[in-house]
Amino acid sequence: MSQPKDLIRLQHMLDYAREALELMQGKPRNDLDSDRLLGLALVRLMEMIGEAANRVSPEYQSAHASIPWSQIISLRNRLIHGYDAVDMDILWEILGQDLPGLVAELESVILRESGT
């Protein structure tokens, strides 16, 4: 059984992930180099996804092992603490390859857990 706060945090993760995907839609990778605001926004959204994930209870994380909690939280830590050495190629790859799957998984879990 989920805690209400866990579902709220999952919804935050989903909202931030969707926003990141929307921001990068139709943009080429080199826009991260030429559009500083885009890069900053995407980094910040990924940080917020990781922060929300970090606040999900350990019990809930264990019950939903299909979500790569440790990777999400590790990325957040890397972005926050390694702010001066963010590899935008890796970030772009995560956004394009991993984030759509995370959105689908979060949608599925939220649907099952909320009963809507």
A tleap script that builds the chain and sets N, CA, C and O, in Angstrom:
source leaprc.protein.ff14SB
mol = sequence {
  NMET SER GLN PRO LYS ASP LEU ILE ARG LEU
  GLN HIE MET LEU ASP TYR ALA ARG GLU ALA
  LEU GLU LEU MET GLN GLY LYS PRO ARG ASN
  ASP LEU ASP SER ASP ARG LEU LEU GLY LEU
  ALA LEU VAL ARG LEU MET GLU MET ILE GLY
  GLU ALA ALA ASN ARG VAL SER PRO GLU TYR
  GLN SER ALA HIE ALA SER ILE PRO TRP SER
  GLN ILE ILE SER LEU ARG ASN ARG LEU ILE
  HIE GLY TYR ASP ALA VAL ASP MET ASP ILE
  LEU TRP GLU ILE LEU GLY GLN ASP LEU PRO
  GLY LEU VAL ALA GLU LEU GLU SER VAL ILE
  LEU ARG GLU SER GLY CTHR
}
set mol.1.N position { 0.853 -1.186 0.000 }
set mol.1.CA position { 0.000 0.000 0.000 }
set mol.1.C position { 0.890 1.238 0.000 }
set mol.1.O position { 1.884 1.302 0.723 }
set mol.2.N position { 0.536 2.180 -0.786 }
set mol.2.CA position { 1.351 3.384 -0.896 }
set mol.2.C position { 0.925 4.431 0.117 }
set mol.2.O position { -0.229 4.491 0.540 }
set mol.3.N position { 1.880 5.239 0.486 }
set mol.3.CA position { 1.611 6.426 1.288 }
set mol.3.C position { 1.133 7.511 0.325 }
set mol.3.O position { 1.606 7.577 -0.810 }
set mol.4.N position { 0.210 8.353 0.756 }
set mol.4.CA position { -0.237 9.438 -0.138 }
set mol.4.C position { 0.935 10.289 -0.642 }
set mol.4.O position { 0.933 10.716 -1.797 }
set mol.5.N position { 1.920 10.533 0.202 }
set mol.5.CA position { 3.060 11.349 -0.214 }
set mol.5.C position { 3.870 10.667 -1.313 }
set mol.5.O position { 4.430 11.344 -2.176 }
set mol.6.N position { 3.939 9.355 -1.292 }
set mol.6.CA position { 4.669 8.641 -2.337 }
set mol.6.C position { 4.030 8.874 -3.704 }
set mol.6.O position { 4.728 9.118 -4.689 }
set mol.7.N position { 2.707 8.797 -3.757 }
set mol.7.CA position { 2.019 9.042 -5.029 }
set mol.7.C position { 2.184 10.484 -5.490 }
set mol.7.O position { 2.311 10.744 -6.686 }
set mol.8.N position { 2.183 11.408 -4.562 }
set mol.8.CA position { 2.402 12.816 -4.911 }
set mol.8.C position { 3.793 12.986 -5.510 }
set mol.8.O position { 3.964 13.693 -6.504 }
set mol.9.N position { 4.775 12.345 -4.913 }
set mol.9.CA position { 6.142 12.450 -5.421 }
set mol.9.C position { 6.285 11.780 -6.783 }
set mol.9.O position { 7.010 12.277 -7.645 }
set mol.10.N position { 5.606 10.668 -6.981 }
set mol.10.CA position { 5.606 10.045 -8.303 }
set mol.10.C position { 4.974 10.966 -9.338 }
set mol.10.O position { 5.456 11.063 -10.467 }
set mol.11.N position { 3.903 11.636 -8.954 }
set mol.11.CA position { 3.261 12.572 -9.877 }
set mol.11.C position { 4.199 13.732 -10.201 }
set mol.11.O position { 4.242 14.191 -11.342 }
set mol.12.N position { 4.943 14.204 -9.216 }
set mol.12.CA position { 5.934 15.254 -9.476 }
set mol.12.C position { 6.978 14.758 -10.470 }
set mol.12.O position { 7.329 15.462 -11.416 }
set mol.13.N position { 7.469 13.544 -10.248 }
set mol.13.CA position { 8.456 12.968 -11.168 }
set mol.13.C position { 7.897 12.933 -12.584 }
set mol.13.O position { 8.571 13.315 -13.541 }
set mol.14.N position { 6.666 12.474 -12.704 }
set mol.14.CA position { 6.026 12.374 -14.018 }
set mol.14.C position { 5.865 13.745 -14.657 }
set mol.14.O position { 6.150 13.918 -15.842 }
set mol.15.N position { 5.416 14.705 -13.891 }
set mol.15.CA position { 5.221 16.056 -14.426 }
set mol.15.C position { 6.543 16.644 -14.921 }
set mol.15.O position { 6.596 17.214 -16.011 }
set mol.16.N position { 7.608 16.509 -14.130 }
set mol.16.CA position { 8.908 17.060 -14.519 }
set mol.16.C position { 9.464 16.335 -15.740 }
set mol.16.O position { 10.053 16.958 -16.624 }
set mol.17.N position { 9.276 15.024 -15.786 }
set mol.17.CA position { 9.771 14.252 -16.929 }
set mol.17.C position { 9.040 14.644 -18.207 }
set mol.17.O position { 9.658 14.804 -19.260 }
set mol.18.N position { 7.746 14.796 -18.111 }
set mol.18.CA position { 6.973 15.227 -19.286 }
set mol.18.C position { 7.412 16.612 -19.749 }
set mol.18.O position { 7.526 16.865 -20.948 }
set mol.19.N position { 7.656 17.505 -18.797 }
set mol.19.CA position { 8.088 18.851 -19.148 }
set mol.19.C position { 9.450 18.828 -19.841 }
set mol.19.O position { 9.668 19.555 -20.810 }
set mol.20.N position { 10.361 17.994 -19.347 }
set mol.20.CA position { 11.675 17.877 -19.985 }
set mol.20.C position { 11.540 17.367 -21.412 }
set mol.20.O position { 12.186 17.887 -22.322 }
set mol.21.N position { 10.712 16.362 -21.612 }
set mol.21.CA position { 10.515 15.821 -22.957 }
set mol.21.C position { 9.891 16.862 -23.880 }
set mol.21.O position { 10.246 16.957 -25.054 }
set mol.22.N position { 8.969 17.632 -23.342 }
set mol.22.CA position { 8.344 18.680 -24.143 }
set mol.22.C position { 9.367 19.749 -24.542 }
set mol.22.O position { 9.357 20.232 -25.675 }
set mol.23.N position { 10.242 20.112 -23.611 }
set mol.23.CA position { 11.256 21.133 -23.903 }
set mol.23.C position { 12.228 20.698 -24.996 }
set mol.23.O position { 12.681 21.521 -25.792 }
set mol.24.N position { 12.542 19.429 -25.033 }
set mol.24.CA position { 13.533 18.963 -26.009 }
set mol.24.C position { 12.906 18.502 -27.325 }
set mol.24.O position { 13.620 18.211 -28.285 }
set mol.25.N position { 11.593 18.437 -27.371 }
set mol.25.CA position { 10.904 17.946 -28.569 }
set mol.25.C position { 11.279 18.779 -29.793 }
set mol.25.O position { 11.177 20.006 -29.791 }
set mol.26.N position { 11.711 18.080 -30.827 }
set mol.26.CA position { 12.044 18.721 -32.088 }
set mol.26.C position { 13.361 19.468 -32.103 }
set mol.26.O position { 13.686 20.145 -33.078 }
set mol.27.N position { 14.110 19.349 -31.038 }
set mol.27.CA position { 15.378 20.062 -30.962 }
set mol.27.C position { 16.538 19.094 -31.196 }
set mol.27.O position { 16.492 17.944 -30.758 }
set mol.28.N position { 17.567 19.560 -31.881 }
set mol.28.CA position { 18.759 18.722 -32.044 }
set mol.28.C position { 19.675 18.838 -30.821 }
set mol.28.O position { 19.550 19.773 -30.031 }
set mol.29.N position { 20.568 17.907 -30.679 }
set mol.29.CA position { 21.496 17.877 -29.536 }
set mol.29.C position { 22.273 19.176 -29.388 }
set mol.29.O position { 22.487 19.634 -28.266 }
set mol.30.N position { 22.701 19.782 -30.492 }
set mol.30.CA position { 23.552 20.974 -30.384 }
set mol.30.C position { 22.821 22.169 -29.789 }
set mol.30.O position { 23.459 23.162 -29.441 }
set mol.31.N position { 21.499 22.098 -29.664 }
set mol.31.CA position { 20.781 23.172 -28.991 }
set mol.31.C position { 21.173 23.268 -27.514 }
set mol.31.O position { 21.068 24.339 -26.917 }
set mol.32.N position { 21.620 22.166 -26.926 }
set mol.32.CA position { 22.083 22.230 -25.542 }
set mol.32.C position { 23.327 23.102 -25.416 }
set mol.32.O position { 23.564 23.705 -24.369 }
set mol.33.N position { 24.113 23.167 -26.471 }
set mol.33.CA position { 25.322 23.994 -26.458 }
set mol.33.C position { 25.011 25.450 -26.772 }
set mol.33.O position { 25.646 26.352 -26.225 }
set mol.34.N position { 24.045 25.686 -27.642 }
set mol.34.CA position { 23.772 27.046 -28.088 }
set mol.34.C position { 22.659 27.742 -27.296 }
set mol.34.O position { 22.562 28.969 -27.326 }
set mol.35.N position { 21.837 26.993 -26.603 }
set mol.35.CA position { 20.722 27.562 -25.846 }
set mol.35.C position { 20.935 27.273 -24.359 }
set mol.35.O position { 20.517 26.237 -23.842 }
set mol.36.N position { 21.586 28.204 -23.700 }
set mol.36.CA position { 21.931 28.019 -22.287 }
set mol.36.C position { 20.690 27.796 -21.428 }
set mol.36.O position { 20.711 26.962 -20.523 }
set mol.37.N position { 19.619 28.524 -21.694 }
set mol.37.CA position { 18.406 28.361 -20.893 }
set mol.37.C position { 17.811 26.965 -21.034 }
set mol.37.O position { 17.315 26.394 -20.063 }
set mol.38.N position { 17.862 26.421 -22.241 }
set mol.38.CA position { 17.386 25.058 -22.451 }
set mol.38.C position { 18.204 24.079 -21.626 }
set mol.38.O position { 17.646 23.226 -20.936 }
set mol.39.N position { 19.504 24.198 -21.692 }
set mol.39.CA position { 20.372 23.306 -20.922 }
set mol.39.C position { 20.132 23.412 -19.430 }
set mol.39.O position { 20.026 22.402 -18.735 }
set mol.40.N position { 20.046 24.638 -18.940 }
set mol.40.CA position { 19.801 24.838 -17.514 }
set mol.40.C position { 18.445 24.279 -17.103 }
set mol.40.O position { 18.323 23.662 -16.045 }
set mol.41.N position { 17.439 24.489 -17.922 }
set mol.41.CA position { 16.102 23.991 -17.607 }
set mol.41.C position { 16.076 22.465 -17.569 }
set mol.41.O position { 15.486 21.880 -16.661 }
set mol.42.N position { 16.705 21.823 -18.537 }
set mol.42.CA position { 16.712 20.361 -18.576 }
set mol.42.C position { 17.493 19.779 -17.408 }
set mol.42.O position { 17.071 18.791 -16.806 }
set mol.43.N position { 18.618 20.381 -17.089 }
set mol.43.CA position { 19.394 19.913 -15.935 }
set mol.43.C position { 18.548 20.051 -14.674 }
set mol.43.O position { 18.481 19.128 -13.861 }
set mol.44.N position { 17.911 21.189 -14.514 }
set mol.44.CA position { 17.104 21.415 -13.304 }
set mol.44.C position { 15.934 20.439 -13.216 }
set mol.44.O position { 15.646 19.922 -12.137 }
set mol.45.N position { 15.267 20.184 -14.314 }
set mol.45.CA position { 14.162 19.228 -14.297 }
set mol.45.C position { 14.646 17.836 -13.909 }
set mol.45.O position { 13.970 17.131 -13.159 }
set mol.46.N position { 15.807 17.437 -14.412 }
set mol.46.CA position { 16.351 16.125 -14.045 }
set mol.46.C position { 16.735 16.083 -12.571 }
set mol.46.O position { 16.571 15.055 -11.914 }
set mol.47.N position { 17.244 17.197 -12.050 }
set mol.47.CA position { 17.543 17.274 -10.620 }
set mol.47.C position { 16.261 17.095 -9.800 }
set mol.47.O position { 16.254 16.380 -8.797 }
set mol.48.N position { 15.197 17.738 -10.225 }
set mol.48.CA position { 13.936 17.666 -9.482 }
set mol.48.C position { 13.324 16.266 -9.546 }
set mol.48.O position { 12.728 15.803 -8.573 }
set mol.49.N position { 13.469 15.600 -10.676 }
set mol.49.CA position { 13.005 14.209 -10.769 }
set mol.49.C position { 13.757 13.370 -9.740 }
set mol.49.O position { 13.159 12.576 -9.014 }
set mol.50.N position { 15.063 13.553 -9.688 }
set mol.50.CA position { 15.877 12.797 -8.733 }
set mol.50.C position { 15.569 13.133 -7.296 }
set mol.50.O position { 15.571 12.248 -6.440 }
set mol.51.N position { 15.305 14.388 -7.014 }
set mol.51.CA position { 14.972 14.790 -5.643 }
set mol.51.C position { 13.639 14.187 -5.223 }
set mol.51.O position { 13.504 13.694 -4.103 }
set mol.52.N position { 12.657 14.222 -6.113 }
set mol.52.CA position { 11.363 13.606 -5.796 }
set mol.52.C position { 11.533 12.101 -5.577 }
set mol.52.O position { 10.947 11.535 -4.654 }
set mol.53.N position { 12.336 11.456 -6.425 }
set mol.53.CA position { 12.588 10.015 -6.270 }
set mol.53.C position { 13.239 9.713 -4.933 }
set mol.53.O position { 12.907 8.721 -4.285 }
set mol.54.N position { 14.153 10.558 -4.526 }
set mol.54.CA position { 14.867 10.368 -3.264 }
set mol.54.C position { 13.929 10.459 -2.063 }
set mol.54.O position { 14.207 9.894 -1.006 }
set mol.55.N position { 12.834 11.162 -2.230 }
set mol.55.CA position { 11.877 11.350 -1.131 }
set mol.55.C position { 10.793 10.280 -1.085 }
set mol.55.O position { 9.982 10.251 -0.159 }
set mol.56.N position { 10.780 9.409 -2.073 }
set mol.56.CA position { 9.837 8.278 -2.054 }
set mol.56.C position { 10.325 7.294 -0.997 }
set mol.56.O position { 11.520 7.011 -0.913 }
set mol.57.N position { 9.419 6.785 -0.208 }
set mol.57.CA position { 9.793 5.897 0.900 }
set mol.57.C position { 10.522 4.655 0.380 }
set mol.57.O position { 10.235 4.168 -0.713 }
set mol.58.N position { 11.468 4.152 1.178 }
set mol.58.CA position { 12.186 2.927 0.782 }
set mol.58.C position { 11.252 1.745 0.533 }
set mol.58.O position { 11.512 0.926 -0.349 }
set mol.59.N position { 10.181 1.653 1.295 }
set mol.59.CA position { 9.226 0.557 1.126 }
set mol.59.C position { 8.535 0.644 -0.240 }
set mol.59.O position { 8.335 -0.366 -0.915 }
set mol.60.N position { 8.182 1.850 -0.623 }
set mol.60.CA position { 7.527 2.045 -1.909 }
set mol.60.C position { 8.502 1.766 -3.049 }
set mol.60.O position { 8.142 1.152 -4.053 }
set mol.61.N position { 9.733 2.224 -2.881 }
set mol.61.CA position { 10.753 1.953 -3.894 }
set mol.61.C position { 10.934 0.449 -4.071 }
set mol.61.O position { 11.020 -0.042 -5.197 }
set mol.62.N position { 10.991 -0.273 -2.971 }
set mol.62.CA position { 11.153 -1.737 -3.045 }
set mol.62.C position { 9.967 -2.399 -3.728 }
set mol.62.O position { 10.129 -3.368 -4.470 }
set mol.63.N position { 8.780 -1.875 -3.475 }
set mol.63.CA position { 7.569 -2.452 -4.065 }
set mol.63.C position { 7.463 -2.153 -5.557 }
set mol.63.O position { 6.689 -2.801 -6.263 }
set mol.64.N position { 8.226 -1.187 -6.042 }
set mol.64.CA position { 8.168 -0.789 -7.450 }
set mol.64.C position { 9.578 -0.784 -8.037 }
set mol.64.O position { 10.100 0.242 -8.472 }
set mol.65.N position { 10.158 -1.963 -8.027 }
set mol.65.CA position { 11.552 -2.126 -8.465 }
set mol.65.C position { 11.727 -1.903 -9.969 }
set mol.65.O position { 12.859 -1.814 -10.447 }
set mol.66.N position { 10.638 -1.811 -10.715 }
set mol.66.CA position { 10.748 -1.564 -12.156 }
set mol.66.C position { 11.201 -0.130 -12.445 }
set mol.66.O position { 11.618 0.178 -13.561 }
set mol.67.N position { 11.118 0.730 -11.454 }
set mol.67.CA position { 11.607 2.097 -11.587 }
set mol.67.C position { 13.058 2.111 -11.116 }
set mol.67.O position { 13.339 1.653 -10.009 }
set mol.68.N position { 13.979 2.619 -11.917 }
set mol.68.CA position { 15.405 2.581 -11.557 }
set mol.68.C position { 15.769 3.674 -10.528 }
set mol.68.O position { 16.473 4.633 -10.843 }
set mol.69.N position { 15.281 3.503 -9.323 }
set mol.69.CA position { 15.430 4.521 -8.269 }
set mol.69.C position { 16.875 4.962 -8.078 }
set mol.69.O position { 17.178 6.155 -8.092 }
set mol.70.N position { 17.752 3.997 -7.901 }
set mol.70.CA position { 19.145 4.365 -7.583 }
set mol.70.C position { 19.798 5.137 -8.726 }
set mol.70.O position { 20.592 6.046 -8.483 }
set mol.71.N position { 19.474 4.789 -9.954 }
set mol.71.CA position { 20.038 5.517 -11.093 }
set mol.71.C position { 19.496 6.940 -11.158 }
set mol.71.O position { 20.237 7.882 -11.440 }
set mol.72.N position { 18.218 7.091 -10.899 }
set mol.72.CA position { 17.600 8.421 -10.929 }
set mol.72.C position { 18.200 9.306 -9.840 }
set mol.72.O position { 18.541 10.463 -10.084 }
set mol.73.N position { 18.323 8.755 -8.649 }
set mol.73.CA position { 18.872 9.512 -7.528 }
set mol.73.C position { 20.356 9.798 -7.744 }
set mol.73.O position { 20.833 10.883 -7.412 }
set mol.74.N position { 21.081 8.841 -8.293 }
set mol.74.CA position { 22.503 9.053 -8.581 }
set mol.74.C position { 22.706 10.155 -9.615 }
set mol.74.O position { 23.637 10.953 -9.505 }
set mol.75.N position { 21.832 10.195 -10.618 }
set mol.75.CA position { 21.929 11.261 -11.614 }
set mol.75.C position { 21.699 12.613 -10.953 }
set mol.75.O position { 22.418 13.572 -11.232 }
set mol.76.N position { 20.717 12.693 -10.095 }
set mol.76.CA position { 20.459 13.937 -9.368 }
set mol.76.C position { 21.697 14.367 -8.600 }
set mol.76.O position { 22.095 15.531 -8.656 }
set mol.77.N position { 22.306 13.431 -7.884 }
set mol.77.CA position { 23.502 13.750 -7.103 }
set mol.77.C position { 24.638 14.212 -7.993 }
set mol.77.O position { 25.363 15.147 -7.654 }
set mol.78.N position { 24.789 13.563 -9.119 }
set mol.78.CA position { 25.859 13.936 -10.055 }
set mol.78.C position { 25.627 15.335 -10.616 }
set mol.78.O position { 26.568 16.120 -10.736 }
set mol.79.N position { 24.400 15.645 -10.952 }
set mol.79.CA position { 24.091 16.966 -11.497 }
set mol.79.C position { 24.273 18.063 -10.450 }
set mol.79.O position { 24.783 19.141 -10.754 }
set mol.80.N position { 23.858 17.782 -9.228 }
set mol.80.CA position { 23.960 18.779 -8.154 }
set mol.80.C position { 25.412 18.984 -7.740 }
set mol.80.O position { 25.884 20.119 -7.668 }
set mol.81.N position { 26.111 17.906 -7.472 }
set mol.81.CA position { 27.458 18.013 -6.914 }
set mol.81.C position { 28.533 18.152 -7.975 }
set mol.81.O position { 29.627 18.641 -7.692 }
set mol.82.N position { 28.234 17.727 -9.190 }
set mol.82.CA position { 29.193 17.858 -10.280 }
set mol.82.C position { 28.733 18.895 -11.280 }
set mol.82.O position { 28.944 18.749 -12.484 }
set mol.83.N position { 28.108 19.937 -10.779 }
set mol.83.CA position { 27.504 20.970 -11.626 }
set mol.83.C position { 28.476 21.551 -12.642 }
set mol.83.O position { 28.067 22.007 -13.710 }
set mol.84.N position { 29.756 21.535 -12.310 }
set mol.84.CA position { 30.759 22.145 -13.181 }
set mol.84.C position { 31.301 21.189 -14.237 }
set mol.84.O position { 32.159 21.558 -15.039 }
set mol.85.N position { 30.800 19.969 -14.231 }
set mol.85.CA position { 31.310 18.976 -15.176 }
set mol.85.C position { 30.186 18.109 -15.741 }
set mol.85.O position { 30.356 16.900 -15.901 }
set mol.86.N position { 29.055 18.712 -16.040 }
set mol.86.CA position { 27.928 17.962 -16.605 }
set mol.86.C position { 28.239 17.649 -18.064 }
set mol.86.O position { 28.526 18.547 -18.856 }
set mol.87.N position { 28.179 16.385 -18.403 }
set mol.87.CA position { 28.396 15.953 -19.781 }
set mol.87.C position { 27.049 16.021 -20.501 }
set mol.87.O position { 26.176 15.175 -20.303 }
set mol.88.N position { 26.906 17.038 -21.331 }
set mol.88.CA position { 25.623 17.254 -21.993 }
set mol.88.C position { 25.297 16.155 -22.997 }
set mol.88.O position { 24.122 15.933 -23.290 }
set mol.89.N position { 26.297 15.461 -23.534 }
set mol.89.CA position { 26.022 14.328 -24.416 }
set mol.89.C position { 25.320 13.212 -23.648 }
set mol.89.O position { 24.363 12.612 -24.138 }
set mol.90.N position { 25.806 12.944 -22.447 }
set mol.90.CA position { 25.189 11.902 -21.621 }
set mol.90.C position { 23.792 12.335 -21.201 }
set mol.90.O position { 22.855 11.537 -21.234 }
set mol.91.N position { 23.651 13.591 -20.807 }
set mol.91.CA position { 22.332 14.091 -20.419 }
set mol.91.C position { 21.339 13.956 -21.569 }
set mol.91.O position { 20.207 13.516 -21.367 }
set mol.92.N position { 21.758 14.329 -22.761 }
set mol.92.CA position { 20.887 14.236 -23.939 }
set mol.92.C position { 20.485 12.781 -24.199 }
set mol.92.O position { 19.339 12.496 -24.547 }
set mol.93.N position { 21.423 11.887 -24.030 }
set mol.93.CA position { 21.139 10.463 -24.229 }
set mol.93.C position { 20.113 9.973 -23.208 }
set mol.93.O position { 19.184 9.244 -23.556 }
set mol.94.N position { 20.282 10.370 -21.967 }
set mol.94.CA position { 19.329 9.984 -20.921 }
set mol.94.C position { 17.947 10.539 -21.243 }
set mol.94.O position { 16.943 9.835 -21.135 }
set mol.95.N position { 17.905 11.793 -21.636 }
set mol.95.CA position { 16.627 12.425 -21.962 }
set mol.95.C position { 15.930 11.719 -23.120 }
set mol.95.O position { 14.723 11.480 -23.072 }
set mol.96.N position { 16.687 11.387 -24.155 }
set mol.96.CA position { 16.089 10.799 -25.341 }
set mol.96.C position { 15.812 9.314 -25.247 }
set mol.96.O position { 14.841 8.819 -25.821 }
set mol.97.N position { 16.670 8.596 -24.518 }
set mol.97.CA position { 16.547 7.134 -24.492 }
set mol.97.C position { 15.871 6.595 -23.233 }
set mol.97.O position { 15.123 5.620 -23.299 }
set mol.98.N position { 16.126 7.216 -22.106 }
set mol.98.CA position { 15.629 6.673 -20.842 }
set mol.98.C position { 14.360 7.347 -20.330 }
set mol.98.O position { 13.497 6.696 -19.740 }
set mol.99.N position { 14.256 8.639 -20.557 }
set mol.99.CA position { 13.125 9.373 -19.989 }
set mol.99.C position { 11.764 8.936 -20.541 }
set mol.99.O position { 10.812 8.851 -19.766 }
set mol.100.N position { 11.627 8.655 -21.840 }
set mol.100.CA position { 10.311 8.189 -22.310 }
set mol.100.C position { 9.851 6.902 -21.616 }
set mol.100.O position { 8.669 6.754 -21.306 }
set mol.101.N position { 10.764 5.988 -21.377 }
set mol.101.CA position { 10.415 4.756 -20.670 }
set mol.101.C position { 10.034 5.010 -19.226 }
set mol.101.O position { 9.134 4.363 -18.689 }
set mol.102.N position { 10.723 5.959 -18.594 }
set mol.102.CA position { 10.378 6.315 -17.223 }
set mol.102.C position { 8.979 6.923 -17.171 }
set mol.102.O position { 8.200 6.608 -16.272 }
set mol.103.N position { 8.662 7.779 -18.114 }
set mol.103.CA position { 7.322 8.378 -18.170 }
set mol.103.C position { 6.274 7.277 -18.275 }
set mol.103.O position { 5.282 7.300 -17.546 }
set mol.104.N position { 6.477 6.326 -19.159 }
set mol.104.CA position { 5.514 5.234 -19.332 }
set mol.104.C position { 5.370 4.417 -18.047 }
set mol.104.O position { 4.258 4.051 -17.665 }
set mol.105.N position { 6.470 4.135 -17.392 }
set mol.105.CA position { 6.429 3.347 -16.152 }
set mol.105.C position { 5.732 4.127 -15.038 }
set mol.105.O position { 4.917 3.567 -14.305 }
set mol.106.N position { 6.044 5.400 -14.909 }
set mol.106.CA position { 5.391 6.220 -13.885 }
set mol.106.C position { 3.887 6.313 -14.140 }
set mol.106.O position { 3.091 6.218 -13.207 }
set mol.107.N position { 3.501 6.497 -15.398 }
set mol.107.CA position { 2.077 6.547 -15.733 }
set mol.107.C position { 1.384 5.258 -15.322 }
set mol.107.O position { 0.290 5.287 -14.758 }
set mol.108.N position { 2.018 4.133 -15.603 }
set mol.108.CA position { 1.439 2.836 -15.279 }
set mol.108.C position { 1.293 2.649 -13.768 }
set mol.108.O position { 0.245 2.220 -13.286 }
set mol.109.N position { 2.337 2.970 -13.039 }
set mol.109.CA position { 2.307 2.807 -11.584 }
set mol.109.C position { 1.262 3.733 -10.966 }
set mol.109.O position { 0.484 3.308 -10.112 }
set mol.110.N position { 1.243 4.970 -11.385 }
set mol.110.CA position { 0.276 5.936 -10.841 }
set mol.110.C position { -1.155 5.490 -11.139 }
set mol.110.O position { -2.029 5.591 -10.278 }
set mol.111.N position { -1.393 5.006 -12.336 }
set mol.111.CA position { -2.721 4.525 -12.706 }
set mol.111.C position { -3.148 3.363 -11.812 }
set mol.111.O position { -4.267 3.343 -11.300 }
set mol.112.N position { -2.250 2.400 -11.631 }
set mol.112.CA position { -2.565 1.242 -10.765 }
set mol.112.C position { -2.779 1.664 -9.324 }
set mol.112.O position { -3.727 1.219 -8.676 }
set mol.113.N position { -1.908 2.515 -8.824 }
set mol.113.CA position { -1.948 2.878 -7.405 }
set mol.113.C position { -3.099 3.821 -7.060 }
set mol.113.O position { -3.656 3.752 -5.964 }
set mol.114.N position { -3.446 4.686 -7.981 }
set mol.114.CA position { -4.499 5.667 -7.682 }
set mol.114.C position { -5.892 5.120 -7.997 }
set mol.114.O position { -6.903 5.646 -7.532 }
set mol.115.N position { -5.921 4.058 -8.793 }
set mol.115.CA position { -7.207 3.469 -9.144 }
set mol.115.C position { -8.038 4.288 -10.100 }
set mol.115.O position { -9.252 4.108 -10.198 }
set mol.116.N position { -7.367 5.205 -10.817 }
set mol.116.CA position { -8.108 6.037 -11.789 }
set mol.116.C position { -7.793 5.637 -13.188 }
set mol.116.O position { -8.323 6.225 -14.132 }
savepdb mol mol.pdb
quit
